[in-house]
Amino acid sequence: MKERKTIIRKSFLIVVFFSWEENMGTQEQERSKAEVGVGITGLPSPQIAEEGSAPGPTIELADRPAITLEGEPVELLAQQELSEFLTEALLPRWRTQLVTNPLPEEREKMVARLCAESEICRILHQWPASDAMLRLVYYHQVQKPVDVWLSGGPSGQALRDRLRFCSQWLGQWLVHNRGRPKLVMDPGGGHAPYGFGAIIEAERRARRESWKVTARDLQWSVVDLDQITVEYGQEMARQKKLDQLVHFQKANFMSRGFIHPQVDLVVLIGVLCGMTEEEAVKCLVRISDFVKPGGEILAATLRDTAFAEDPMTFRTLCNVIGWHLRPKTLSQVKRVFTKAGLQIKGIMSERAYGDGQYAIVHAINPA
């Protein structure tokens, strides 16, 4: 019996390794393409060309019919039986047999085993609001084979590309507004990877002038629900000597009692990914309370293309682990921002050639 378990485990590791190797090869080809361009108001950016606008360096993110997985719309993904989404390509036969058993305790065993063998699965199952999973993926801190497979696939790379692209955009925004003090709010910002990334990118772009971002130039305010994440971010800010620029507050920005000064820019990365259209509209309406008239919002939300590109990852994380995601079509993304009363300036992608897993929206709060 012991030998059989050893053989099964080795087989699983081999399958995961080759899945990871194949995904990494695909991503290496993607990264060899042109660097992602970034842009802000008045500067070129890879975004959707609005009707009637002048021609320019744009990337078309064409709308498409609802993506289907094995004949079912992605909206129904979480409602499917687990057995429909588990194959030998991901899990050994004994696990596939285990999840086909309808008894709740058997499914609990499956979740327990995945959580034991994957830090990513464990974090998303126990505390999905924490950004600990993002830290693992952003900074290549994964060690367990299942995590290597998840992080090395298209969706893991899309998260890292999202961080890189948004940091570039925000860094350019800071340089563009140099000399004009700016207040930035980062709801659900975790340990402030986008704040730190923006500062590093801004100083890199202005290195010829030896410009350093100071507390007079920028006040970056992170609002997050997770106390551990807030403490981690505070310590990170101290280590980087940026604690006078980047601040953290443990709070729920959606609560009626939450108060925050109006800001020039709200950075809303990933917060809308798990929301329905209605929930996303309410969130954006609430967010607009904190944006000055004419102020800006940079938001990133998951597109339906993500599920189509990397179905096995999302089937594992959503169906087995229970991670609640609500991917949206491009039309739905536009509708959400329009219903919230915001003016869309452009929709971008984390990829240089567009059509990535995320819709990165630059919007204005009308005066």
N, C-alpha and C positions, 0 to 999 in steps of 0.2 A: 504493500500500500504506500509505504514511504517512497519507494522508487517511482511509483506511478505519479505521485504528487510532484516529485522532482522533475520528471519528464514533462509533465503538463506545464509547470512553471517555466522551464527552459524554453518550451515551445512558444509560450506566450511572450516571453522576452524577445525571442527571435522575430515573431510577427510584429511586435511593437517597433523593434529596431528597424526592420525593413520598411515599415509604414513611415517611420520618422525620416529615414534616409531618402525615400522617394519624395516626401514633402519638402525636405530641405533642398533637394535638387531643383524642384520646381521654383522654390522661392529664390534660389540663387540666380536663376534665369531672369526672374522678375526684377531683382535688385540691380541687374546689369543694365536695365533700361535707363532712360534719362532720369535725372534727379527731379524730385517733385518741386514744382515752382510754387511760390507763395505770393499772395497779394493782399492788399488792403484797399480801402477806398482810394481811388485815384491811381492805383498801381495795377499792373497786369496780374491776373490770377487764373489758374485753371478752373473755370467754373462754367455753369450753364449760361448759354447766350440767351438773354431775355429777348422776347419778341420786340422788334423795332429798334433794337440796340445796334450800335455801330459794330462792324466786324472787328474781331480782335483775337488774341491768342486764347481761345477757349477750348474746353474739352466737353463734348456733348455727353451727358449722362442720360441716355434715352430711357423713357419710361417703357415698361413692358407689361405683358399680362401677368397675372399672379403666378409666382413660381410654384411649381408642384413638386412634391417628393413622393415618388412611387405612387403617383396618381392622386395624391391628396394635397390640398392647399396648405401652405406652411402654417396658416392660422390654426389648423387642426393638428399640428405636429404633437403638441403636448397631450392630446387626447388619445393618441394611438396606443395600442398594446405594446408593451416593451419588447415582446418577442419579434415584432415586425421590424425592429430597427437594430437587432443584434445579430451579427454574423460571425463566422469563423475568422473573417478578416480583422476583427477587433477582439473578440473574446474566445477562449477555448470552449469546446463543446459542452463541458460540464456546466459552465456559467450560462450558456445559452439555454440549456435545459432547465437550469435553476430559475431563470426569470420567466420561463413559460408557465411556471406553476402559479396559479392565480392566488394562492394563499398569501395574505399580507406579510406574514412572518418570513416567507421565502424571499419576497422582494426586499425586505429589510436586510436579509443576509447579503443580497447582492450589493446593496448600497454600502453596507458595512465593509465588505471586501474591497470595493472600489475606493472607499474613503481611507482604508488602511494602506492601500497601495498607491495613493495619489494625494499629494498635498492640495493640489488644485481642486479635486473633487471634495476633499474634506472641508476646505474653506467655503466653497460655494454651497455645500449642503448645510453646514452648521451656522455660518454667518455671512450670507451673500452680500450684506451691506459693507463688509470690510473691504479695504483695498489691498489686503495681503496677497490675494491672487494676482493682482496686477503687478505688485512688486516682484513676484516670482517670474512673471512673463517678461516684464519690461527689462529687468536686469539679468536675465539668463541665470537665475538662481535655482533652477530645477535640477533634481538629481535622480528621482525615481523614474524608472522606464516609462510608466504611463504618462507622467508629467512631461518627460522629454518628447513623447509623441504628441501630446496636446499642444505644448508650447512651440514645437517645431513645425506644426502644420500651418495651413493658410490663415487660420483664424488667429493663432498666436502671432504670426508675422504681421497681420493686419493691425493688431493692437500696438505693436512696436512702431509700425508705419504711422499710425494715428498720432502717437506721442511725438514722433519726429516731425511730421507735417505741421501739427498744431503749434509745436514749439517754434518752428520756423516762422509761421504766420504771426504768432504773438511777438516774437523777437523783432520782426520787421515792423509790426505795429508800434512797438516801443520806440524804435529808432525814428520812425516817421513822426512820432509825437514828442520827440526829444525837446526839452525846454518847456514842455507843458505838463505840469504834475498830473498824474493819472491815478484814479482809484479803480481797483479791479476787485470784483467779487467772484469767488470760485465755489459755488454751492456743490456739495458732494465731492469736493476736490481732493479728498483723501490726504495723502502726505505731500500734496502740492507738486507733483512731478511736472505739471504744465507751468507752474509759476517758476520753478527752478530752471526748467528748460528754456522758458522765454527770456529770463535774465541772461543766461549763458549765451543764447543765440544773439541777443541784442548786443552784448559786449563783443562777440565775435565779429558781427557785422560792422561795428564802429571801432574796431581795434586800431585802425590807422590814426584815428583822432584820440586814441587812448581813453575813450569815454567809458566810464563805469556807472552803472545804474545805482543811484543813491536813494535814500528814503525821501528826498525831495522830488525825485522823478516818479517814484512808484510806491504805492501802498497796496499790497496784494492780500486780500482777506479770504481765508478758507473757512467754510462753514460745513461741518461734517458731524454725523451722528455717532461715529465710533470713537470712544475715548482713547482706545489703544492707538488707533490710527492718528488721532490728533497729537498724542504724546510723541509718537514716532516722528511725525512731521516737525514738531517743535524742536526735537533733538537734532534732526537733520538740518534745520535752519540754523541752529546754533553752530553746528560743525562747519557749515558753509559760510558762516559769518553773514548770514542774510536775515537774521531774526529781527532786524529793524525794518525790513522791507516786507517779509512774508509773515503773516499772523494767522493764528488758528483759533477757532471757536467751536466748542461742542454745542450744537443746537440743531433744531429742525427748522429749516428755512420756510417750510410750508405751513408751519403753525401760525395761528392768528397773532399770538403774542410776540412773535419774532420781529425785532426792529433792527434795521441796518441803514446807514446813510446811503443816499443815492450815489451810484458809481458811474464811471465813464464806460465801463465794459464789464459784462458778465460772461464768464467762461463756464459753459455747461456741457461738460464732456461725459458722455455715457449715462447721464441721469435719465434721459428719456428712453433708453433702450428697453427697459422693462415695463413701459407704460403703454396703455391703450391710447387711441387717438384722443378720447375724451380726457383721460388723465393727463396726457401731454399738453393739451390746450390749457387745462387748469394750472399746470405747473408753469407754463410760459406766461400766463396772465399774472400769476403771483410774482414771477421773476421780474416782469416789467415794472412792478412797483418799486423795484430797487435800482432801475436804470434811469438816468437823467433823460429828459426830453432830447432826442437826437443822439442819445447814447447807443452803444452797440452791444450785440450778443454774438458770441461764437459758440455754437453748439454742435455736438456730434451725436448721431443716433444710428442704430443698426438698420441696415437695409435688408430687404428680402434676398438680395444677391448673396448674402453671407451664408444662408442656409443652403442655397443651391450649390455654392462652391465647395462647402465643407460639411456635408450632411452628417458624416459619421461623428464628428466632434460635437455638433449640436444635439444629435440624437442621444449621445452619451450624457452630456451635461444637462440637457433639458428633460429628457424622458426618464433617465435613470436617477440622476442626482436631484432633479426637481428645480433647476435654475430657471426662473421665470423671465423669458425674453419675449419681446413683441417687435419683431422686425417689421419694417414699413416699406411700402413702395415709395417711389419718388413722388408720386401724386399725393400720397398720404402725408408725406413730410411737408410738402408745400401747403397742403390744406391745414395742417396743424398750426403752422406759423401764421398763416393768413387769418384763421379763426381767432387766434390770440391777439390780433390787431397789430402784428409786427410786419415790417416791410423787408422782404427778402432782397438782399443785395447780390447774393450769389450762393450757389451750392457747389461744394468742392468735394474731392475724393482724397483719401489718404494715399492714393497711387498716382503716379505721374501721368498715366494713360487713362485715368478716370475709371468709372465703373467698379469701384472697390467695394468693400464690405460696409463702409460707413458713408453716410451723407453728412458732410461737414458744412453747416449753414452759417453764413454771415448775414445777420439781420440788424435792422435799425428800429429803435423805439421812436415812432413819429412824435414830433413836438406837439 
